[in-house]
């Protein structure tokens, strides 16, 4: 039978997961709010 407590204690995330996490955090992601704010700014300038 699997001892889940023992398995969890031995678990170590792979480096690939950590690298992906860093890339996501550092990425400059534009969302709809950013797009709408830019559009509103451009409309006010005209």
PDB file of N, CA, C and O in Angstrom:
ATOM      1  N   UNK A   1       0.832  -1.181   0.000  1.00  0.00           N
ATOM      2  CA  UNK A   1       0.000   0.000   0.000  1.00  0.00           C
ATOM      3  C   UNK A   1       0.888   1.260   0.000  1.00  0.00           C
ATOM      4  O   UNK A   1       1.965   1.264   0.597  1.00  0.00           O
ATOM      5  N   UNK A   2       0.433   2.310  -0.665  1.00  0.00           N
ATOM      6  CA  UNK A   2       1.216   3.530  -0.785  1.00  0.00           C
ATOM      7  C   UNK A   2       1.082   4.351   0.493  1.00  0.00           C
ATOM      8  O   UNK A   2      -0.018   4.591   0.991  1.00  0.00           O
ATOM      9  N   UNK A   3       2.239   4.775   1.008  1.00  0.00           N
ATOM     10  CA  UNK A   3       2.258   5.661   2.175  1.00  0.00           C
ATOM     11  C   UNK A   3       2.344   7.090   1.638  1.00  0.00           C
ATOM     12  O   UNK A   3       3.419   7.562   1.268  1.00  0.00           O
ATOM     13  N   UNK A   4       1.202   7.766   1.600  1.00  0.00           N
ATOM     14  CA  UNK A   4       1.145   9.102   1.009  1.00  0.00           C
ATOM     15  C   UNK A   4       1.986  10.118   1.772  1.00  0.00           C
ATOM     16  O   UNK A   4       2.592  10.997   1.158  1.00  0.00           O
ATOM     17  N   UNK A   5       2.031  10.017   3.083  1.00  0.00           N
ATOM     18  CA  UNK A   5       2.834  10.953   3.879  1.00  0.00           C
ATOM     19  C   UNK A   5       4.316  10.842   3.499  1.00  0.00           C
ATOM     20  O   UNK A   5       5.013  11.848   3.369  1.00  0.00           O
ATOM     21  N   UNK A   6       4.778   9.615   3.326  1.00  0.00           N
ATOM     22  CA  UNK A   6       6.181   9.394   2.936  1.00  0.00           C
ATOM     23  C   UNK A   6       6.442   9.924   1.524  1.00  0.00           C
ATOM     24  O   UNK A   6       7.483  10.532   1.271  1.00  0.00           O
ATOM     25  N   UNK A   7       5.515   9.699   0.620  1.00  0.00           N
ATOM     26  CA  UNK A   7       5.672  10.169  -0.754  1.00  0.00           C
ATOM     27  C   UNK A   7       5.696  11.701  -0.809  1.00  0.00           C
ATOM     28  O   UNK A   7       6.503  12.283  -1.532  1.00  0.00           O
ATOM     29  N   UNK A   8       4.821  12.346  -0.054  1.00  0.00           N
ATOM     30  CA  UNK A   8       4.786  13.806  -0.029  1.00  0.00           C
ATOM     31  C   UNK A   8       6.080  14.358   0.553  1.00  0.00           C
ATOM     32  O   UNK A   8       6.597  15.365   0.069  1.00  0.00           O
ATOM     33  N   UNK A   9       6.606  13.710   1.584  1.00  0.00           N
ATOM     34  CA  UNK A   9       7.849  14.170   2.210  1.00  0.00           C
ATOM     35  C   UNK A   9       9.024  14.086   1.235  1.00  0.00           C
ATOM     36  O   UNK A   9       9.939  14.907   1.303  1.00  0.00           O
ATOM     37  N   UNK A  10       9.012  13.118   0.342  1.00  0.00           N
ATOM     38  CA  UNK A  10      10.113  12.938  -0.615  1.00  0.00           C
ATOM     39  C   UNK A  10       9.938  13.754  -1.891  1.00  0.00           C
ATOM     40  O   UNK A  10      10.867  13.857  -2.693  1.00  0.00           O
ATOM     41  N   UNK A  11       8.766  14.329  -2.084  1.00  0.00           N
ATOM     42  CA  UNK A  11       8.476  15.063  -3.321  1.00  0.00           C
ATOM     43  C   UNK A  11       9.354  16.301  -3.457  1.00  0.00           C
ATOM     44  O   UNK A  11       9.508  17.072  -2.510  1.00  0.00           O
ATOM     45  N   UNK A  12       9.928  16.482  -4.647  1.00  0.00           N
ATOM     46  CA  UNK A  12      10.690  17.679  -4.987  1.00  0.00           C
ATOM     47  C   UNK A  12      10.263  18.094  -6.393  1.00  0.00           C
ATOM     48  O   UNK A  12      10.316  17.288  -7.321  1.00  0.00           O
ATOM     49  N   UNK A  13       9.837  19.353  -6.553  1.00  0.00           N
ATOM     50  CA  UNK A  13       9.416  19.785  -7.892  1.00  0.00           C
ATOM     51  C   UNK A  13      10.596  19.791  -8.863  1.00  0.00           C
ATOM     52  O   UNK A  13      11.739  20.030  -8.474  1.00  0.00           O
ATOM     53  N   UNK A  14      10.301  19.529 -10.105  1.00  0.00           N
ATOM     54  CA  UNK A  14      11.361  19.525 -11.106  1.00  0.00           C
ATOM     55  C   UNK A  14      11.810  20.947 -11.393  1.00  0.00           C
ATOM     56  O   UNK A  14      11.050  21.893 -11.185  1.00  0.00           O
ATOM     57  N   UNK A  15      13.021  21.104 -11.862  1.00  0.00           N
ATOM     58  CA  UNK A  15      13.543  22.420 -12.206  1.00  0.00           C
ATOM     59  C   UNK A  15      12.750  23.050 -13.340  1.00  0.00           C
ATOM     60  O   UNK A  15      12.635  24.273 -13.414  1.00  0.00           O
ATOM     61  N   UNK A  16      12.213  22.238 -14.208  1.00  0.00           N
ATOM     62  CA  UNK A  16      11.446  22.762 -15.324  1.00  0.00           C
ATOM     63  C   UNK A  16      10.249  23.566 -14.830  1.00  0.00           C
ATOM     64  O   UNK A  16       9.940  24.621 -15.383  1.00  0.00           O
ATOM     65  N   UNK A  17       9.584  23.081 -13.806  1.00  0.00           N
ATOM     66  CA  UNK A  17       8.430  23.789 -13.257  1.00  0.00           C
ATOM     67  C   UNK A  17       8.863  25.134 -12.695  1.00  0.00           C
ATOM     68  O   UNK A  17       8.196  26.144 -12.923  1.00  0.00           O
ATOM     69  N   UNK A  18       9.961  25.159 -11.972  1.00  0.00           N
ATOM     70  CA  UNK A  18      10.454  26.408 -11.403  1.00  0.00           C
ATOM     71  C   UNK A  18      10.847  27.396 -12.499  1.00  0.00           C
ATOM     72  O   UNK A  18      10.599  28.594 -12.368  1.00  0.00           O
ATOM     73  N   UNK A  19      11.451  26.908 -13.568  1.00  0.00           N
ATOM     74  CA  UNK A  19      11.844  27.780 -14.673  1.00  0.00           C
ATOM     75  C   UNK A  19      10.615  28.378 -15.349  1.00  0.00           C
ATOM     76  O   UNK A  19      10.602  29.559 -15.693  1.00  0.00           O
ATOM     77  N   UNK A  20       9.597  27.567 -15.534  1.00  0.00           N
ATOM     78  CA  UNK A  20       8.363  28.054 -16.150  1.00  0.00           C
ATOM     79  C   UNK A  20       7.718  29.100 -15.250  1.00  0.00           C
ATOM     80  O   UNK A  20       7.241  30.125 -15.737  1.00  0.00           O
ATOM     81  N   UNK A  21       7.699  28.856 -13.965  1.00  0.00           N
ATOM     82  CA  UNK A  21       7.122  29.802 -13.019  1.00  0.00           C
ATOM     83  C   UNK A  21       7.830  31.161 -13.113  1.00  0.00           C
ATOM     84  O   UNK A  21       7.173  32.202 -13.141  1.00  0.00           O
ATOM     85  N   UNK A  22       9.158  31.149 -13.160  1.00  0.00           N
ATOM     86  CA  UNK A  22       9.925  32.396 -13.280  1.00  0.00           C
ATOM     87  C   UNK A  22       9.587  33.123 -14.580  1.00  0.00           C
ATOM     88  O   UNK A  22       9.436  34.344 -14.592  1.00  0.00           O
ATOM     89  N   UNK A  23       9.472  32.382 -15.654  1.00  0.00           N
ATOM     90  CA  UNK A  23       9.171  32.984 -16.950  1.00  0.00           C
ATOM     91  C   UNK A  23       7.791  33.636 -16.938  1.00  0.00           C
ATOM     92  O   UNK A  23       7.609  34.714 -17.503  1.00  0.00           O
ATOM     93  N   UNK A  24       6.831  32.996 -16.307  1.00  0.00           N
ATOM     94  CA  UNK A  24       5.472  33.546 -16.248  1.00  0.00           C
ATOM     95  C   UNK A  24       5.450  34.811 -15.402  1.00  0.00           C
ATOM     96  O   UNK A  24       4.827  35.804 -15.779  1.00  0.00           O
ATOM     97  N   UNK A  25       6.122  34.777 -14.273  1.00  0.00           N
ATOM     98  CA  UNK A  25       6.137  35.937 -13.381  1.00  0.00           C
ATOM     99  C   UNK A  25       6.816  37.124 -14.044  1.00  0.00           C
ATOM    100  O   UNK A  25       6.376  38.260 -13.868  1.00  0.00           O
ATOM    101  N   UNK A  26       7.873  36.885 -14.797  1.00  0.00           N
ATOM    102  CA  UNK A  26       8.633  37.964 -15.420  1.00  0.00           C
ATOM    103  C   UNK A  26       8.028  38.448 -16.735  1.00  0.00           C
ATOM    104  O   UNK A  26       8.423  39.497 -17.245  1.00  0.00           O
ATOM    105  N   UNK A  27       7.085  37.707 -17.284  1.00  0.00           N
ATOM    106  CA  UNK A  27       6.506  38.065 -18.577  1.00  0.00           C
ATOM    107  C   UNK A  27       5.651  39.323 -18.457  1.00  0.00           C
ATOM    108  O   UNK A  27       4.949  39.524 -17.466  1.00  0.00           O
ATOM    109  N   UNK A  28       5.725  40.147 -19.468  1.00  0.00           N
ATOM    110  CA  UNK A  28       4.907  41.352 -19.531  1.00  0.00           C
ATOM    111  C   UNK A  28       3.640  40.990 -20.293  1.00  0.00           C
ATOM    112  O   UNK A  28       3.606  41.051 -21.522  1.00  0.00           O
ATOM    113  N   UNK A  29       2.617  40.620 -19.569  1.00  0.00           N
ATOM    114  CA  UNK A  29       1.381  40.165 -20.188  1.00  0.00           C
ATOM    115  C   UNK A  29       0.375  41.304 -20.256  1.00  0.00           C
ATOM    116  O   UNK A  29       0.070  41.937 -19.245  1.00  0.00           O
ATOM    117  N   UNK A  30      -0.132  41.557 -21.445  1.00  0.00           N
ATOM    118  CA  UNK A  30      -1.151  42.578 -21.631  1.00  0.00           C
ATOM    119  C   UNK A  30      -2.513  41.915 -21.507  1.00  0.00           C
ATOM    120  O   UNK A  30      -2.793  40.915 -22.168  1.00  0.00           O
ATOM    121  N   UNK A  31      -3.356  42.483 -20.654  1.00  0.00           N
ATOM    122  CA  UNK A  31      -4.700  41.939 -20.528  1.00  0.00           C
ATOM    123  C   UNK A  31      -5.706  42.963 -21.056  1.00  0.00           C
ATOM    124  O   UNK A  31      -5.325  44.042 -21.509  1.00  0.00           O
ATOM    125  N   UNK A  32      -6.971  42.621 -20.994  1.00  0.00           N
ATOM    126  CA  UNK A  32      -8.006  43.496 -21.539  1.00  0.00           C
ATOM    127  C   UNK A  32      -8.032  44.854 -20.841  1.00  0.00           C
ATOM    128  O   UNK A  32      -8.309  45.870 -21.477  1.00  0.00           O
ATOM    129  N   UNK A  33      -7.748  44.881 -19.553  1.00  0.00           N
ATOM    130  CA  UNK A  33      -7.729  46.152 -18.835  1.00  0.00           C
ATOM    131  C   UNK A  33      -6.665  47.071 -19.408  1.00  0.00           C
ATOM    132  O   UNK A  33      -6.911  48.261 -19.603  1.00  0.00           O
ATOM    133  N   UNK A  34      -5.483  46.528 -19.679  1.00  0.00           N
ATOM    134  CA  UNK A  34      -4.408  47.334 -20.274  1.00  0.00           C
ATOM    135  C   UNK A  34      -4.825  47.885 -21.641  1.00  0.00           C
ATOM    136  O   UNK A  34      -4.562  49.047 -21.951  1.00  0.00           O
ATOM    137  N   UNK A  35      -5.462  47.068 -22.438  1.00  0.00           N
ATOM    138  CA  UNK A  35      -5.888  47.483 -23.773  1.00  0.00           C
ATOM    139  C   UNK A  35      -6.934  48.587 -23.672  1.00  0.00           C
ATOM    140  O   UNK A  35      -6.862  49.589 -24.384  1.00  0.00           O
ATOM    141  N   UNK A  36      -7.907  48.397 -22.781  1.00  0.00           N
ATOM    142  CA  UNK A  36      -8.954  49.406 -22.617  1.00  0.00           C
ATOM    143  C   UNK A  36      -8.378  50.727 -22.106  1.00  0.00           C
ATOM    144  O   UNK A  36      -8.780  51.794 -22.570  1.00  0.00           O
ATOM    145  N   UNK A  37      -7.450  50.669 -21.163  1.00  0.00           N
ATOM    146  CA  UNK A  37      -6.837  51.887 -20.631  1.00  0.00           C
ATOM    147  C   UNK A  37      -6.073  52.628 -21.729  1.00  0.00           C
ATOM    148  O   UNK A  37      -6.127  53.855 -21.801  1.00  0.00           O
ATOM    149  N   UNK A  38      -5.372  51.897 -22.573  1.00  0.00           N
ATOM    150  CA  UNK A  38      -4.630  52.509 -23.677  1.00  0.00           C
ATOM    151  C   UNK A  38      -5.589  53.147 -24.677  1.00  0.00           C
ATOM    152  O   UNK A  38      -5.328  54.243 -25.173  1.00  0.00           O
ATOM    153  N   UNK A  39      -6.689  52.477 -24.974  1.00  0.00           N
ATOM    154  CA  UNK A  39      -7.678  53.030 -25.900  1.00  0.00           C
ATOM    155  C   UNK A  39      -8.295  54.313 -25.343  1.00  0.00           C
ATOM    156  O   UNK A  39      -8.482  55.282 -26.080  1.00  0.00           O
ATOM    157  N   UNK A  40      -8.611  54.324 -24.052  1.00  0.00           N
ATOM    158  CA  UNK A  40      -9.197  55.505 -23.424  1.00  0.00           C
ATOM    159  C   UNK A  40      -8.202  56.673 -23.430  1.00  0.00           C
ATOM    160  O   UNK A  40      -8.580  57.823 -23.652  1.00  0.00           O
ATOM    161  N   UNK A  41      -6.949  56.359 -23.188  1.00  0.00           N
ATOM    162  CA  UNK A  41      -5.903  57.389 -23.215  1.00  0.00           C
ATOM    163  C   UNK A  41      -5.789  58.008 -24.606  1.00  0.00           C
ATOM    164  O   UNK A  41      -5.673  59.226 -24.744  1.00  0.00           O
ATOM    165  N   UNK A  42      -5.822  57.161 -25.636  1.00  0.00           N
ATOM    166  CA  UNK A  42      -5.728  57.651 -27.011  1.00  0.00           C
ATOM    167  C   UNK A  42      -6.941  58.496 -27.376  1.00  0.00           C
ATOM    168  O   UNK A  42      -6.805  59.486 -28.094  1.00  0.00           O
ATOM    169  N   UNK A  43      -8.118  58.127 -26.897  1.00  0.00           N
ATOM    170  CA  UNK A  43      -9.330  58.876 -27.200  1.00  0.00           C
ATOM    171  C   UNK A  43      -9.281  60.258 -26.563  1.00  0.00           C
ATOM    172  O   UNK A  43      -9.724  61.235 -27.167  1.00  0.00           O
ATOM    173  N   UNK A  44      -8.753  60.348 -25.364  1.00  0.00           N
ATOM    174  CA  UNK A  44      -8.656  61.641 -24.671  1.00  0.00           C
ATOM    175  C   UNK A  44      -7.658  62.572 -25.340  1.00  0.00           C
ATOM    176  O   UNK A  44      -7.819  63.792 -25.308  1.00  0.00           O
ATOM    177  N   UNK A  45      -6.623  61.992 -25.946  1.00  0.00           N
ATOM    178  CA  UNK A  45      -5.586  62.799 -26.600  1.00  0.00           C
ATOM    179  C   UNK A  45      -6.081  63.418 -27.900  1.00  0.00           C
ATOM    180  O   UNK A  45      -5.529  64.419 -28.358  1.00  0.00           O
ATOM    181  N   UNK A  46      -7.111  62.836 -28.495  1.00  0.00           N
ATOM    182  CA  UNK A  46      -7.604  63.324 -29.799  1.00  0.00           C
ATOM    183  C   UNK A  46      -8.498  64.515 -29.667  1.00  0.00           C
ATOM    184  O   UNK A  46      -8.986  65.035 -30.671  1.00  0.00           O
TER     185      UNK A  46
END
